[in-house]
Amino acid sequence: MKNGPLILVLNTGSSSLKFSLFRVASGVGGSFDLKLSGRIEKNGSRATLEVSDAAGNSVAKNPVAGTSAHWIKIALRFIEEWMLKNSLAERLIVGHRVVHGGTVFQKSVKITASVLQQLQKLVPLDPLHLPISLAAIEAVKQHNPSVAQVACFDTAFHQTHSPLAKLTAIPWKYYQQGVQRYGFHGLSYEYIASVLPAIASRLARGRVVVAHLGSGASLCALKNGRSVDSSMGFSVLDGVPMGTRPGKIDPGILLYLLRHRGLTTDALESMLYHESGLLGLSGISADIRQLLASREPRAKLAVDFFIYQVAQEIAALAATLQGLDGLVFTGGIGEHSTDVRGRIVQACAWLGVQLDAKANRTNTSRISTATSRVSAWVIPTNEELMIARHVWALFRSTTKSKT
């Protein structure tokens, strides 16, 4: 059977780059064979390129220098050399995770000059992520001008929110100008919604809160697999506290800091994106693993506050859903921190969820008891595969429309 193209997925973050190379197998719907996956991530002042093959064997582990824009060039060179070495000559398509689509982009799109111009205009909505995404797109274009590129948006999955869920109570003219609640981590939530029927078919049709917990964290209310509401609103600063971002905050605090503490808007932006959250509360680290291992009182306080806020948000989204049938954990903390996960479930016991402590410790898929009225699950997310699916669906539909 003839193979389809290779799809390279680039998932850029403020301090990391993840990438995956998939081969599309031909046939109805196609399947995606992972050929290579890797990441470049900062650890203090240093960064390391780590790459594994489809079997999970290490292919490379090298220190790298430069900015995140330079990392993309390093990754592209490595992938090209690896493809040549392994005689992979299939057509290549590149898919990008783009965090913010504003009101303009409601689904994945092929990147054109017009799309790039529109994305540039959206940078004020997401100054943390969009410039890096644009740098990645430009780096690919410089490396291989003929390669097709696709933008896949984290906001797209939340287009099903009701008008009420999109509102903020400020003058209407600002809503008309795009100041509204968007919701993020949509590619992660879309992936969970896509695999949930095979894991718990009855639950997939019910009322579910998914907690994507990592250095960036949010929660999403799903009903029958569709996004109803999210903890994140206008920006990725909203919702629950994160590694370096505060989550929900009284806007009066921001006005106070500007007027009476001498912060400039640039300093305030830096504080909100890079100095708050777990790092700001603990004064130690943005990494919850380090905080859990620490004996410092403020480290414990930061973890306790994170759990407190996540449990509150679960309750709020359950109210939006008018009940709760299941709770799903995903993301780095959600998938790997048994302590944090277990404490969140216990804080939500009043909602009808009962923790199975042994299942939670052993990282089994279901971590609630068999008699629990509300079930709790751990499901690893796969944003890169979700992006590959979108890329291939877009190109298949484009090919069909030309025939």
C-alpha positions, 0 to 999 in steps of 0.5 A, a space after each residue: 500500500 502506497 504511503 501518504 505524506 510525512 507530517 511534521 508537527 511543531 508545538 512551540 511554547 514560551 520555553 520549549 519546543 516539541 515536535 513529532 514526525 508522522 507518516 500518513 498511511 493511505 486508505 480510508 481516513 488514513 492512520 498516523 505512524 509516529 516516526 520520530 518525536 523530540 523536544 528542546 526544553 530549558 532547564 535553568 540557563 541551559 537547553 537540551 535537544 532530546 529525540 526518540 524514535 517510534 520505539 522510544 529509543 533515544 536518537 539524540 541528546 545534545 545541548 543547544 544554545 540560542 533562543 527558541 527561534 534558533 531551536 526551530 532551525 536546529 530541529 529542522 536541520 536534525 529532522 532533514 538529516 534524519 530523513 535523508 539518513 533513513 531514506 524518507 523522501 515522501 512529501 512533507 507538510 508542516 503543522 503548527 500549534 497556534 494558541 490564539 485564533 481570535 474571532 478570525 480563525 475558527 478551524 485549521 487553515 493552510 498558511 498563506 501570506 494573507 493568513 500571516 498578516 492576520 496572525 500578526 494582527 492577533 499578537 496583542 491578544 497573545 504576546 507570549 505565544 503568537 510571536 514564537 509561532 510566527 517565528 516557527 512559521 518563518 523558520 520553516 519557510 526560510 528552510 524550505 520555501 516550497 513546503 506547505 504549512 498549516 495552522 491549528 488553533 487552540 481556540 477552535 475547539 471552543 467555538 461551541 461555547 454559548 454566547 453567555 460563556 463568551 461574555 465579559 461584563 464590560 461595555 459592549 463595544 469591546 466585545 464587538 472588537 473581540 474582547 471576549 472569552 475564548 478558551 485555550 488548550 483546545 487541541 488537548 481537549 479535542 484529543 481527549 474528546 476523540 478518545 474518550 468513547 473508546 475508553 468510557 463510551 457512556 461517559 463520553 456522551 455525558 457531562 465531563 470536566 477535563 483538567 489539563 494540568 501542567 506548567 500551563 493549566 486550564 479546565 474544560 467542561 464537555 457535554 457529549 464531547 463538545 466544549 461548553 465552557 473553559 476556565 481560561 477566558 480572554 487570555 492564557 493568564 486566566 483561570 487556575 494558577 500555573 507555573 508562572 501565570 496567576 490565573 484569575 485575579 481581581 483587576 483592581 489589583 492590577 490597577 493598584 500596581 500600576 497606580 501606586 506601586 510604580 509598575 509600568 505596563 511592560 513590568 506588569 506584563 512580565 510579572 503576569 506571564 513570567 513571575 507569578 503562579 507557583 513561582 511567585 507564591 513559592 519563591 522557589 520554582 515553577 515546577 510542581 515536582 520541586 515544590 512537592 519535594 521541598 520542605 519550605 512552607 511557601 512551597 507547600 502553600 503554593 501547592 495547596 493553593 493550586 489544588 484549592 483553585 483547581 477544585 473550585 474550578 471543577 465545582 464551577 464547571 460542574 454547575 455550568 454542566 448542571 451536574 457531573 458524570 466524570 472527571 479526566 486528568 491530563 497534561 504533565 501534572 495531571 498524568 504524572 503527579 499522583 499526589 496532586 491528582 489524588 488531593 484534587 479528587 478528595 477535595 471533590 468528594 462532595 460532588 460524588 467522586 471517590 478516589 481509588 488510592 491504589 489505582 491512583 498510585 499505579 497510574 491506571 486509567 480509572 482512578 475512582 472506585 467501582 461504586 463512585 457515582 462520578 468516575 475519575 480518569 487519567 488519559 494522556 493527551 496528544 496534541 501533536 497527533 491531533 494536529 496531524 489529524 487536522 493537517 491531513 483532513 485539510 489536505 484531503 478535503 483540498 485534494 478532493 475539491 480539486 478532482 
